[in-house]
């Protein structure tokens, strides 16, 4: 999910992706739209996926990858 954010920041451009998946429990289709500003939306009106943004102070982040600081 971080791909549009990371690539958008690296390229200094706005990007958006749509992720097509299925709920592992119900099997229902799920479409998430995420952009380079970490805005997101779900196409299915009754879906309530768990979506989160890492709580990192980006102004102080200096590690080579997010995993080292998260």
mmCIF file of the N, C-alpha and C atoms, coordinates in Angstrom:
data_MODEL
# 
_entry.id   MODEL 
# 
loop_
_atom_site.group_PDB 
_atom_site.id 
_atom_site.type_symbol 
_atom_site.label_atom_id 
_atom_site.label_alt_id 
_atom_site.label_comp_id 
_atom_site.label_asym_id 
_atom_site.label_entity_id 
_atom_site.label_seq_id 
_atom_site.pdbx_PDB_ins_code 
_atom_site.Cartn_x 
_atom_site.Cartn_y 
_atom_site.Cartn_z 
_atom_site.occupancy 
_atom_site.B_iso_or_equiv 
_atom_site.pdbx_formal_charge 
_atom_site.auth_seq_id 
_atom_site.auth_comp_id 
_atom_site.auth_asym_id 
_atom_site.auth_atom_id 
_atom_site.pdbx_PDB_model_num 
ATOM 1   N N  . UNK A 1 1  ? 0.803   -1.194  0.000  1.00 0.00 ? 1  UNK A N  1 
ATOM 2   C CA . UNK A 1 1  ? 0.000   0.000   0.000  1.00 0.00 ? 1  UNK A CA 1 
ATOM 3   C C  . UNK A 1 1  ? 0.849   1.263   0.000  1.00 0.00 ? 1  UNK A C  1 
ATOM 4   N N  . UNK A 1 2  ? 2.046   1.148   0.442  1.00 0.00 ? 2  UNK A N  1 
ATOM 5   C CA . UNK A 1 2  ? 2.901   2.335   0.499  1.00 0.00 ? 2  UNK A CA 1 
ATOM 6   C C  . UNK A 1 2  ? 3.489   2.684   -0.855 1.00 0.00 ? 2  UNK A C  1 
ATOM 7   N N  . UNK A 1 3  ? 3.363   1.798   -1.836 1.00 0.00 ? 3  UNK A N  1 
ATOM 8   C CA . UNK A 1 3  ? 4.011   2.012   -3.132 1.00 0.00 ? 3  UNK A CA 1 
ATOM 9   C C  . UNK A 1 3  ? 3.661   3.347   -3.783 1.00 0.00 ? 3  UNK A C  1 
ATOM 10  N N  . UNK A 1 4  ? 2.380   3.750   -3.879 1.00 0.00 ? 4  UNK A N  1 
ATOM 11  C CA . UNK A 1 4  ? 2.117   5.042   -4.520 1.00 0.00 ? 4  UNK A CA 1 
ATOM 12  C C  . UNK A 1 4  ? 2.684   6.210   -3.730 1.00 0.00 ? 4  UNK A C  1 
ATOM 13  N N  . UNK A 1 5  ? 2.681   6.103   -2.393 1.00 0.00 ? 5  UNK A N  1 
ATOM 14  C CA . UNK A 1 5  ? 3.248   7.172   -1.571 1.00 0.00 ? 5  UNK A CA 1 
ATOM 15  C C  . UNK A 1 5  ? 4.748   7.278   -1.805 1.00 0.00 ? 5  UNK A C  1 
ATOM 16  N N  . UNK A 1 6  ? 5.446   6.155   -1.697 1.00 0.00 ? 6  UNK A N  1 
ATOM 17  C CA . UNK A 1 6  ? 6.897   6.160   -1.833 1.00 0.00 ? 6  UNK A CA 1 
ATOM 18  C C  . UNK A 1 6  ? 7.312   6.597   -3.232 1.00 0.00 ? 6  UNK A C  1 
ATOM 19  N N  . UNK A 1 7  ? 6.716   6.000   -4.249 1.00 0.00 ? 7  UNK A N  1 
ATOM 20  C CA . UNK A 1 7  ? 7.094   6.359   -5.618 1.00 0.00 ? 7  UNK A CA 1 
ATOM 21  C C  . UNK A 1 7  ? 6.710   7.799   -5.933 1.00 0.00 ? 7  UNK A C  1 
ATOM 22  N N  . UNK A 1 8  ? 5.556   8.240   -5.455 1.00 0.00 ? 8  UNK A N  1 
ATOM 23  C CA . UNK A 1 8  ? 5.147   9.620   -5.670 1.00 0.00 ? 8  UNK A CA 1 
ATOM 24  C C  . UNK A 1 8  ? 6.114   10.598  -5.043 1.00 0.00 ? 8  UNK A C  1 
ATOM 25  N N  . UNK A 1 9  ? 6.592   10.275  -3.834 1.00 0.00 ? 9  UNK A N  1 
ATOM 26  C CA . UNK A 1 9  ? 7.555   11.142  -3.164 1.00 0.00 ? 9  UNK A CA 1 
ATOM 27  C C  . UNK A 1 9  ? 8.896   11.140  -3.906 1.00 0.00 ? 9  UNK A C  1 
ATOM 28  N N  . UNK A 1 10 ? 9.341   9.975   -4.353 1.00 0.00 ? 10 UNK A N  1 
ATOM 29  C CA . UNK A 1 10 ? 10.617  9.889   -5.063 1.00 0.00 ? 10 UNK A CA 1 
ATOM 30  C C  . UNK A 1 10 ? 10.582  10.629  -6.397 1.00 0.00 ? 10 UNK A C  1 
ATOM 31  N N  . UNK A 1 11 ? 9.457   10.528  -7.099 1.00 0.00 ? 11 UNK A N  1 
ATOM 32  C CA . UNK A 1 11 ? 9.330   11.168  -8.416 1.00 0.00 ? 11 UNK A CA 1 
ATOM 33  C C  . UNK A 1 11 ? 8.795   12.591  -8.332 1.00 0.00 ? 11 UNK A C  1 
ATOM 34  N N  . UNK A 1 12 ? 8.355   12.996  -7.130 1.00 0.00 ? 12 UNK A N  1 
ATOM 35  C CA . UNK A 1 12 ? 7.757   14.307  -6.933 1.00 0.00 ? 12 UNK A CA 1 
ATOM 36  C C  . UNK A 1 12 ? 6.569   14.515  -7.873 1.00 0.00 ? 12 UNK A C  1 
ATOM 37  N N  . UNK A 1 13 ? 5.713   13.501  -7.897 1.00 0.00 ? 13 UNK A N  1 
ATOM 38  C CA . UNK A 1 13 ? 4.520   13.549  -8.739 1.00 0.00 ? 13 UNK A CA 1 
ATOM 39  C C  . UNK A 1 13 ? 3.375   12.856  -8.025 1.00 0.00 ? 13 UNK A C  1 
ATOM 40  N N  . UNK A 1 14 ? 2.162   13.123  -8.443 1.00 0.00 ? 14 UNK A N  1 
ATOM 41  C CA . UNK A 1 14 ? 0.989   12.487  -7.844 1.00 0.00 ? 14 UNK A CA 1 
ATOM 42  C C  . UNK A 1 14 ? 0.698   11.178  -8.571 1.00 0.00 ? 14 UNK A C  1 
ATOM 43  N N  . UNK A 1 15 ? 0.520   10.125  -7.807 1.00 0.00 ? 15 UNK A N  1 
ATOM 44  C CA . UNK A 1 15 ? 0.216   8.818   -8.345 1.00 0.00 ? 15 UNK A CA 1 
ATOM 45  C C  . UNK A 1 15 ? -0.994  8.244   -7.626 1.00 0.00 ? 15 UNK A C  1 
ATOM 46  N N  . UNK A 1 16 ? -1.633  7.266   -8.244 1.00 0.00 ? 16 UNK A N  1 
ATOM 47  C CA . UNK A 1 16 ? -2.736  6.552   -7.610 1.00 0.00 ? 16 UNK A CA 1 
ATOM 48  C C  . UNK A 1 16 ? -2.729  5.114   -8.105 1.00 0.00 ? 16 UNK A C  1 
ATOM 49  N N  . UNK A 1 17 ? -3.138  4.213   -7.233 1.00 0.00 ? 17 UNK A N  1 
ATOM 50  C CA . UNK A 1 17 ? -3.251  2.801   -7.597 1.00 0.00 ? 17 UNK A CA 1 
ATOM 51  C C  . UNK A 1 17 ? -4.597  2.279   -7.125 1.00 0.00 ? 17 UNK A C  1 
ATOM 52  N N  . UNK A 1 18 ? -5.044  1.217   -7.760 1.00 0.00 ? 18 UNK A N  1 
ATOM 53  C CA . UNK A 1 18 ? -6.223  0.509   -7.289 1.00 0.00 ? 18 UNK A CA 1 
ATOM 54  C C  . UNK A 1 18 ? -5.818  -0.924  -7.017 1.00 0.00 ? 18 UNK A C  1 
ATOM 55  N N  . UNK A 1 19 ? -6.091  -1.386  -5.827 1.00 0.00 ? 19 UNK A N  1 
ATOM 56  C CA . UNK A 1 19 ? -5.787  -2.749  -5.427 1.00 0.00 ? 19 UNK A CA 1 
ATOM 57  C C  . UNK A 1 19 ? -7.073  -3.550  -5.481 1.00 0.00 ? 19 UNK A C  1 
ATOM 58  N N  . UNK A 1 20 ? -7.043  -4.635  -6.232 1.00 0.00 ? 20 UNK A N  1 
ATOM 59  C CA . UNK A 1 20 ? -8.190  -5.531  -6.327 1.00 0.00 ? 20 UNK A CA 1 
ATOM 60  C C  . UNK A 1 20 ? -7.879  -6.781  -5.527 1.00 0.00 ? 20 UNK A C  1 
ATOM 61  N N  . UNK A 1 21 ? -8.736  -7.096  -4.563 1.00 0.00 ? 21 UNK A N  1 
ATOM 62  C CA . UNK A 1 21 ? -8.501  -8.237  -3.701 1.00 0.00 ? 21 UNK A CA 1 
ATOM 63  C C  . UNK A 1 21 ? -9.832  -8.878  -3.333 1.00 0.00 ? 21 UNK A C  1 
ATOM 64  N N  . UNK A 1 22 ? -9.764  -9.855  -2.457 1.00 0.00 ? 22 UNK A N  1 
ATOM 65  C CA . UNK A 1 22 ? -10.956 -10.506 -1.920 1.00 0.00 ? 22 UNK A CA 1 
ATOM 66  C C  . UNK A 1 22 ? -10.798 -10.659 -0.419 1.00 0.00 ? 22 UNK A C  1 
ATOM 67  N N  . UNK A 1 23 ? -11.893 -10.553 0.288  1.00 0.00 ? 23 UNK A N  1 
ATOM 68  C CA . UNK A 1 23 ? -11.896 -10.766 1.720  1.00 0.00 ? 23 UNK A CA 1 
ATOM 69  C C  . UNK A 1 23 ? -11.594 -12.242 1.980  1.00 0.00 ? 23 UNK A C  1 
ATOM 70  N N  . UNK A 1 24 ? -10.619 -12.508 2.827  1.00 0.00 ? 24 UNK A N  1 
ATOM 71  C CA . UNK A 1 24 ? -10.240 -13.893 3.130  1.00 0.00 ? 24 UNK A CA 1 
ATOM 72  C C  . UNK A 1 24 ? -11.353 -14.631 3.877  1.00 0.00 ? 24 UNK A C  1 
ATOM 73  N N  . UNK A 1 25 ? -12.190 -13.892 4.593  1.00 0.00 ? 25 UNK A N  1 
ATOM 74  C CA . UNK A 1 25 ? -13.238 -14.528 5.384  1.00 0.00 ? 25 UNK A CA 1 
ATOM 75  C C  . UNK A 1 25 ? -14.510 -14.755 4.575  1.00 0.00 ? 25 UNK A C  1 
ATOM 76  N N  . UNK A 1 26 ? -14.969 -13.722 3.850  1.00 0.00 ? 26 UNK A N  1 
ATOM 77  C CA . UNK A 1 26 ? -16.247 -13.830 3.139  1.00 0.00 ? 26 UNK A CA 1 
ATOM 78  C C  . UNK A 1 26 ? -16.104 -14.146 1.658  1.00 0.00 ? 26 UNK A C  1 
ATOM 79  N N  . UNK A 1 27 ? -14.937 -13.887 1.083  1.00 0.00 ? 27 UNK A N  1 
ATOM 80  C CA . UNK A 1 27 ? -14.737 -14.105 -0.343 1.00 0.00 ? 27 UNK A CA 1 
ATOM 81  C C  . UNK A 1 27 ? -15.253 -12.967 -1.219 1.00 0.00 ? 27 UNK A C  1 
ATOM 82  N N  . UNK A 1 28 ? -15.797 -11.909 -0.611 1.00 0.00 ? 28 UNK A N  1 
ATOM 83  C CA . UNK A 1 28 ? -16.315 -10.784 -1.395 1.00 0.00 ? 28 UNK A CA 1 
ATOM 84  C C  . UNK A 1 28 ? -15.183 -9.953  -1.986 1.00 0.00 ? 28 UNK A C  1 
ATOM 85  N N  . UNK A 1 29 ? -15.451 -9.382  -3.156 1.00 0.00 ? 29 UNK A N  1 
ATOM 86  C CA . UNK A 1 29 ? -14.461 -8.533  -3.829 1.00 0.00 ? 29 UNK A CA 1 
ATOM 87  C C  . UNK A 1 29 ? -14.213 -7.269  -3.017 1.00 0.00 ? 29 UNK A C  1 
ATOM 88  N N  . UNK A 1 30 ? -12.983 -6.756  -3.125 1.00 0.00 ? 30 UNK A N  1 
ATOM 89  C CA . UNK A 1 30 ? -12.594 -5.551  -2.419 1.00 0.00 ? 30 UNK A CA 1 
ATOM 90  C C  . UNK A 1 30 ? -11.674 -4.746  -3.330 1.00 0.00 ? 30 UNK A C  1 
ATOM 91  N N  . UNK A 1 31 ? -11.997 -3.460  -3.507 1.00 0.00 ? 31 UNK A N  1 
ATOM 92  C CA . UNK A 1 31 ? -11.196 -2.567  -4.344 1.00 0.00 ? 31 UNK A CA 1 
ATOM 93  C C  . UNK A 1 31 ? -10.787 -1.356  -3.510 1.00 0.00 ? 31 UNK A C  1 
ATOM 94  N N  . UNK A 1 32 ? -9.480  -1.204  -3.290 1.00 0.00 ? 32 UNK A N  1 
ATOM 95  C CA . UNK A 1 32 ? -8.944  -0.068  -2.553 1.00 0.00 ? 32 UNK A CA 1 
ATOM 96  C C  . UNK A 1 32 ? -8.248  0.871   -3.521 1.00 0.00 ? 32 UNK A C  1 
ATOM 97  N N  . UNK A 1 33 ? -8.518  2.147   -3.410 1.00 0.00 ? 33 UNK A N  1 
ATOM 98  C CA . UNK A 1 33 ? -7.824  3.160   -4.204 1.00 0.00 ? 33 UNK A CA 1 
ATOM 99  C C  . UNK A 1 33 ? -6.957  3.968   -3.246 1.00 0.00 ? 33 UNK A C  1 
ATOM 100 N N  . UNK A 1 34 ? -5.654  4.070   -3.569 1.00 0.00 ? 34 UNK A N  1 
ATOM 101 C CA . UNK A 1 34 ? -4.696  4.762   -2.706 1.00 0.00 ? 34 UNK A CA 1 
ATOM 102 C C  . UNK A 1 34 ? -3.858  5.692   -3.568 1.00 0.00 ? 34 UNK A C  1 
ATOM 103 N N  . UNK A 1 35 ? -3.624  6.923   -3.071 1.00 0.00 ? 35 UNK A N  1 
ATOM 104 C CA . UNK A 1 35 ? -2.813  7.849   -3.862 1.00 0.00 ? 35 UNK A CA 1 
ATOM 105 C C  . UNK A 1 35 ? -1.518  8.203   -3.149 1.00 0.00 ? 35 UNK A C  1 
ATOM 106 N N  . UNK A 1 36 ? -0.718  9.028   -3.790 1.00 0.00 ? 36 UNK A N  1 
ATOM 107 C CA . UNK A 1 36 ? 0.606   9.374   -3.278 1.00 0.00 ? 36 UNK A CA 1 
ATOM 108 C C  . UNK A 1 36 ? 0.564   10.322  -2.081 1.00 0.00 ? 36 UNK A C  1 
ATOM 109 N N  . UNK A 1 37 ? -0.603  10.761  -1.688 1.00 0.00 ? 37 UNK A N  1 
ATOM 110 C CA . UNK A 1 37 ? -0.759  11.578  -0.484 1.00 0.00 ? 37 UNK A CA 1 
ATOM 111 C C  . UNK A 1 37 ? -1.317  10.743  0.670  1.00 0.00 ? 37 UNK A C  1 
ATOM 112 N N  . UNK A 1 38 ? -1.378  9.421   0.474  1.00 0.00 ? 38 UNK A N  1 
ATOM 113 C CA . UNK A 1 38 ? -1.924  8.455   1.423  1.00 0.00 ? 38 UNK A CA 1 
ATOM 114 C C  . UNK A 1 38 ? -3.420  8.634   1.650  1.00 0.00 ? 38 UNK A C  1 
ATOM 115 N N  . UNK A 1 39 ? -4.113  9.226   0.690  1.00 0.00 ? 39 UNK A N  1 
ATOM 116 C CA . UNK A 1 39 ? -5.573  9.238   0.710  1.00 0.00 ? 39 UNK A CA 1 
ATOM 117 C C  . UNK A 1 39 ? -6.020  7.882   0.199  1.00 0.00 ? 39 UNK A C  1 
ATOM 118 N N  . UNK A 1 40 ? -7.106  7.362   0.739  1.00 0.00 ? 40 UNK A N  1 
ATOM 119 C CA . UNK A 1 40 ? -7.592  6.078   0.273  1.00 0.00 ? 40 UNK A CA 1 
ATOM 120 C C  . UNK A 1 40 ? -9.113  6.063   0.269  1.00 0.00 ? 40 UNK A C  1 
ATOM 121 N N  . UNK A 1 41 ? -9.655  5.176   -0.546 1.00 0.00 ? 41 UNK A N  1 
ATOM 122 C CA . UNK A 1 41 ? -11.104 5.004   -0.641 1.00 0.00 ? 41 UNK A CA 1 
ATOM 123 C C  . UNK A 1 41 ? -11.381 3.545   -0.970 1.00 0.00 ? 41 UNK A C  1 
ATOM 124 N N  . UNK A 1 42 ? -12.550 3.095   -0.589 1.00 0.00 ? 42 UNK A N  1 
ATOM 125 C CA . UNK A 1 42 ? -12.989 1.735   -0.870 1.00 0.00 ? 42 UNK A CA 1 
ATOM 126 C C  . UNK A 1 42 ? -14.195 1.825   -1.784 1.00 0.00 ? 42 UNK A C  1 
ATOM 127 N N  . UNK A 1 43 ? -14.169 1.083   -2.893 1.00 0.00 ? 43 UNK A N  1 
ATOM 128 C CA . UNK A 1 43 ? -15.265 1.151   -3.856 1.00 0.00 ? 43 UNK A CA 1 
ATOM 129 C C  . UNK A 1 43 ? -16.555 0.547   -3.297 1.00 0.00 ? 43 UNK A C  1 
ATOM 130 N N  . UNK A 1 44 ? -16.465 -0.571  -2.596 1.00 0.00 ? 44 UNK A N  1 
ATOM 131 C CA . UNK A 1 44 ? -17.656 -1.243  -2.072 1.00 0.00 ? 44 UNK A CA 1 
ATOM 132 C C  . UNK A 1 44 ? -18.194 -0.475  -0.857 1.00 0.00 ? 44 UNK A C  1 
ATOM 133 N N  . UNK A 1 45 ? -19.447 -0.018  -0.908 1.00 0.00 ? 45 UNK A N  1 
ATOM 134 C CA . UNK A 1 45 ? -19.971 0.846   0.152  1.00 0.00 ? 45 UNK A CA 1 
ATOM 135 C C  . UNK A 1 45 ? -20.072 0.168   1.521  1.00 0.00 ? 45 UNK A C  1 
ATOM 136 N N  . UNK A 1 46 ? -20.239 -1.135  1.578  1.00 0.00 ? 46 UNK A N  1 
ATOM 137 C CA . UNK A 1 46 ? -20.401 -1.796  2.871  1.00 0.00 ? 46 UNK A CA 1 
ATOM 138 C C  . UNK A 1 46 ? -19.096 -2.397  3.415  1.00 0.00 ? 46 UNK A C  1 
ATOM 139 N N  . UNK A 1 47 ? -18.003 -2.272  2.678  1.00 0.00 ? 47 UNK A N  1 
ATOM 140 C CA . UNK A 1 47 ? -16.718 -2.829  3.122  1.00 0.00 ? 47 UNK A CA 1 
ATOM 141 C C  . UNK A 1 47 ? -16.082 -1.934  4.184  1.00 0.00 ? 47 UNK A C  1 
ATOM 142 N N  . UNK A 1 48 ? -15.423 -2.546  5.146  1.00 0.00 ? 48 UNK A N  1 
ATOM 143 C CA . UNK A 1 48 ? -14.732 -1.811  6.203  1.00 0.00 ? 48 UNK A CA 1 
ATOM 144 C C  . UNK A 1 48 ? -13.350 -2.429  6.428  1.00 0.00 ? 48 UNK A C  1 
ATOM 145 N N  . UNK A 1 49 ? -12.458 -2.301  5.434  1.00 0.00 ? 49 UNK A N  1 
ATOM 146 C CA . UNK A 1 49 ? -11.127 -2.897  5.600  1.00 0.00 ? 49 UNK A CA 1 
ATOM 147 C C  . UNK A 1 49 ? -10.309 -2.137  6.631  1.00 0.00 ? 49 UNK A C  1 
ATOM 148 N N  . UNK A 1 50 ? -9.343  -2.824  7.196  1.00 0.00 ? 50 UNK A N  1 
ATOM 149 C CA . UNK A 1 50 ? -8.428  -2.191  8.138  1.00 0.00 ? 50 UNK A CA 1 
ATOM 150 C C  . UNK A 1 50 ? -7.264  -1.621  7.348  1.00 0.00 ? 50 UNK A C  1 
ATOM 151 N N  . UNK A 1 51 ? -7.216  -0.306  7.239  1.00 0.00 ? 51 UNK A N  1 
ATOM 152 C CA . UNK A 1 51 ? -6.161  0.388   6.503  1.00 0.00 ? 51 UNK A CA 1 
ATOM 153 C C  . UNK A 1 51 ? -5.476  1.320   7.486  1.00 0.00 ? 51 UNK A C  1 
ATOM 154 N N  . UNK A 1 52 ? -4.137  1.307   7.488  1.00 0.00 ? 52 UNK A N  1 
ATOM 155 C CA . UNK A 1 52 ? -3.435  2.170   8.420  1.00 0.00 ? 52 UNK A CA 1 
ATOM 156 C C  . UNK A 1 52 ? -2.217  2.795   7.751  1.00 0.00 ? 52 UNK A C  1 
ATOM 157 N N  . UNK A 1 53 ? -1.776  3.877   8.346  1.00 0.00 ? 53 UNK A N  1 
ATOM 158 C CA . UNK A 1 53 ? -0.571  4.587   7.904  1.00 0.00 ? 53 UNK A CA 1 
ATOM 159 C C  . UNK A 1 53 ? 0.446   4.501   9.035  1.00 0.00 ? 53 UNK A C  1 
ATOM 160 N N  . UNK A 1 54 ? 1.677   4.091   8.739  1.00 0.00 ? 54 UNK A N  1 
ATOM 161 C CA . UNK A 1 54 ? 2.691   4.017   9.799  1.00 0.00 ? 54 UNK A CA 1 
ATOM 162 C C  . UNK A 1 54 ? 2.891   5.371   10.474 1.00 0.00 ? 54 UNK A C  1 
ATOM 163 N N  . UNK A 1 55 ? 3.039   5.349   11.765 1.00 0.00 ? 55 UNK A N  1 
ATOM 164 C CA . UNK A 1 55 ? 3.260   6.577   12.527 1.00 0.00 ? 55 UNK A CA 1 
ATOM 165 C C  . UNK A 1 55 ? 4.762   6.853   12.617 1.00 0.00 ? 55 UNK A C  1 
ATOM 166 N N  . UNK A 1 56 ? 5.288   7.480   11.599 1.00 0.00 ? 56 UNK A N  1 
ATOM 167 C CA . UNK A 1 56 ? 6.705   7.802   11.528 1.00 0.00 ? 56 UNK A CA 1 
ATOM 168 C C  . UNK A 1 56 ? 6.853   9.304   11.328 1.00 0.00 ? 56 UNK A C  1 
ATOM 169 N N  . UNK A 1 57 ? 7.789   9.881   12.040 1.00 0.00 ? 57 UNK A N  1 
ATOM 170 C CA . UNK A 1 57 ? 8.090   11.300  11.862 1.00 0.00 ? 57 UNK A CA 1 
ATOM 171 C C  . UNK A 1 57 ? 8.958   11.428  10.610 1.00 0.00 ? 57 UNK A C  1 
ATOM 172 N N  . UNK A 1 58 ? 8.336   11.726  9.470  1.00 0.00 ? 58 UNK A N  1 
ATOM 173 C CA . UNK A 1 58 ? 9.034   11.743  8.179  1.00 0.00 ? 58 UNK A CA 1 
ATOM 174 C C  . UNK A 1 58 ? 10.086  12.846  8.110  1.00 0.00 ? 58 UNK A C  1 
ATOM 175 N N  . UNK A 1 59 ? 9.958   13.876  8.924  1.00 0.00 ? 59 UNK A N  1 
ATOM 176 C CA . UNK A 1 59 ? 10.967  14.940  8.900  1.00 0.00 ? 59 UNK A CA 1 
ATOM 177 C C  . UNK A 1 59 ? 12.283  14.489  9.519  1.00 0.00 ? 59 UNK A C  1 
ATOM 178 N N  . UNK A 1 60 ? 12.240  13.452  10.362 1.00 0.00 ? 60 UNK A N  1 
ATOM 179 C CA . UNK A 1 60 ? 13.449  12.947  11.015 1.00 0.00 ? 60 UNK A CA 1 
ATOM 180 C C  . UNK A 1 60 ? 13.873  11.575  10.491 1.00 0.00 ? 60 UNK A C  1 
ATOM 181 N N  . UNK A 1 61 ? 13.090  10.998  9.614  1.00 0.00 ? 61 UNK A N  1 
ATOM 182 C CA . UNK A 1 61 ? 13.369  9.649   9.108  1.00 0.00 ? 61 UNK A CA 1 
ATOM 183 C C  . UNK A 1 61 ? 14.620  9.664   8.229  1.00 0.00 ? 61 UNK A C  1 
ATOM 184 N N  . UNK A 1 62 ? 15.612  8.837   8.560  1.00 0.00 ? 62 UNK A N  1 
ATOM 185 C CA . UNK A 1 62 ? 16.869  8.802   7.810  1.00 0.00 ? 62 UNK A CA 1 
ATOM 186 C C  . UNK A 1 62 ? 17.321  7.383   7.452  1.00 0.00 ? 62 UNK A C  1 
ATOM 187 N N  . UNK A 1 63 ? 16.563  6.368   7.831  1.00 0.00 ? 63 UNK A N  1 
ATOM 188 C CA . UNK A 1 63 ? 16.948  4.978   7.565  1.00 0.00 ? 63 UNK A CA 1 
ATOM 189 C C  . UNK A 1 63 ? 16.823  4.674   6.071  1.00 0.00 ? 63 UNK A C  1 
ATOM 190 N N  . UNK A 1 64 ? 17.552  3.666   5.567  1.00 0.00 ? 64 UNK A N  1 
ATOM 191 C CA . UNK A 1 64 ? 17.473  3.337   4.138  1.00 0.00 ? 64 UNK A CA 1 
ATOM 192 C C  . UNK A 1 64 ? 16.124  2.745   3.714  1.00 0.00 ? 64 UNK A C  1 
ATOM 193 N N  . UNK A 1 65 ? 15.433  2.087   4.635  1.00 0.00 ? 65 UNK A N  1 
ATOM 194 C CA . UNK A 1 65 ? 14.104  1.540   4.341  1.00 0.00 ? 65 UNK A CA 1 
ATOM 195 C C  . UNK A 1 65 ? 13.215  1.716   5.566  1.00 0.00 ? 65 UNK A C  1 
ATOM 196 N N  . UNK A 1 66 ? 11.926  1.742   5.369  1.00 0.00 ? 66 UNK A N  1 
ATOM 197 C CA . UNK A 1 66 ? 10.975  1.998   6.451  1.00 0.00 ? 66 UNK A CA 1 
ATOM 198 C C  . UNK A 1 66 ? 11.025  0.922   7.528  1.00 0.00 ? 66 UNK A C  1 
ATOM 199 N N  . UNK A 1 67 ? 11.353  -0.304  7.177  1.00 0.00 ? 67 UNK A N  1 
ATOM 200 C CA . UNK A 1 67 ? 11.354  -1.411  8.128  1.00 0.00 ? 67 UNK A CA 1 
ATOM 201 C C  . UNK A 1 67 ? 12.309  -1.138  9.299  1.00 0.00 ? 67 UNK A C  1 
ATOM 202 N N  . UNK A 1 68 ? 13.403  -0.444  9.047  1.00 0.00 ? 68 UNK A N  1 
ATOM 203 C CA . UNK A 1 68 ? 14.376  -0.177  10.104 1.00 0.00 ? 68 UNK A CA 1 
ATOM 204 C C  . UNK A 1 68 ? 13.854  0.801   11.160 1.00 0.00 ? 68 UNK A C  1 
ATOM 205 N N  . UNK A 1 69 ? 12.873  1.575   10.835 1.00 0.00 ? 69 UNK A N  1 
ATOM 206 C CA . UNK A 1 69 ? 12.379  2.592   11.766 1.00 0.00 ? 69 UNK A CA 1 
ATOM 207 C C  . UNK A 1 69 ? 10.957  2.315   12.245 1.00 0.00 ? 69 UNK A C  1 
ATOM 208 N N  . UNK A 1 70 ? 10.326  1.290   11.734 1.00 0.00 ? 70 UNK A N  1 
ATOM 209 C CA . UNK A 1 70 ? 8.913   1.038   12.052 1.00 0.00 ? 70 UNK A CA 1 
ATOM 210 C C  . UNK A 1 70 ? 8.777   -0.105  13.009 1.00 0.00 ? 70 UNK A C  1 
# 
